[in-house]
Amino acid sequence: MPKTVFLLEGFVTGYARKAMNTIQDITHHKDRATIEYRIKVLNFFERYGPEATKEAFGVSRSTLYLWKQRLTKSNGRVAILAPAYRTPKTRRKRTTQPLIADFIVSQRTSHPRLGKDKLASLLRPYCLKQGLACPSASTVGRTITDLKTQGRLPKAVRLSNYANSRRLIELKRRSKLKKDRRGDYYPAKPGDLVQIDCIIKFINGIRRYVISAIDYQSEFAFSLAYSHLSSAKAKDFLLKFKQLAPFGLTRVQTDNGSEFYKLFHEACVDLEIRHFWNYPRSPRMNAKIERYNRSIQEEFIDYHLDDLAYDIDSFNYLLIDWLLWYNTERPHWTLKLKSPMQYLLSNLQLPLAESNMLWTDTTA
């Protein structure tokens, strides 16, 4: 029987007995604590009277009878004792002096980037001249919002010069995404946290991108070069890394680059991989991948810049050979001079099953 039923057992009047038959469970009600408190007060009132109840709980006689009346009219439905909404039925509508509104529309039409503070400063001499009360900057901001709603102000547009066609295009605003931060989380086993980043190289006016990932615990790494960068390419890289990694992937950590939005983030959600984001301008949060980026550039990329620029497929095939050496033979100081695969095997982190490292299936 629900907890609330026992709270009502103290009732002795007729309406209370009727309420016992129609009572509803309020276990998940958002105002459950308030409802149970009022039931307790009513129980006390039925037993000791209004004077004692007022002295003990500070609840007046009229309020007590109002609660009883609500219960009676609702056939004992105790949820009726929840606090009523106090939102006013009629709200005051904000009004703006037409001359001030026209001035703001005129200024924002000619100078779309003017903010509320600068508009408020420009309004002062105008209001003095017209004999009007000058609004504050916050009031000007609310007026701008109202004017946008009314369609009197043009929408702010950001333009960019698109290099391929040499024409101006409108930049769409990126939807706000609630970003999950790593905080003080520390991985316990391989696959718990993989850091991903991108290296951009300029070679004779040609731009190339190398996306890399490294496991925080075992330092198992993977990289792949792309001719252009997008969230589709980052998603492609994530799927390839997940396919060849010798461990399950549960969390990834990236910076705030545009390639890690949209399709990449959607892939993380679909694969049930938690996506951590760095705080802006905080490369130290991605220290593992930043150090790996330096190693791969100094040990491999800088020796194969021509292939990266003019034959990206050849570059990737050579890169795979280097990665095999990096993961299976190259000693790492942080792993006590073991390679990542030696570390995984010595710590029994790998299941005794056939490896799924499909190194050759990595066409960009």
Summary of the structure (lengths in Angstrom):
residues: 364
radius of gyration: 33.4
end to end distance: 62.9
largest distance: 93.7
contacts: 972
relative contact order: 0.07
helix: 49%
strand: 13%
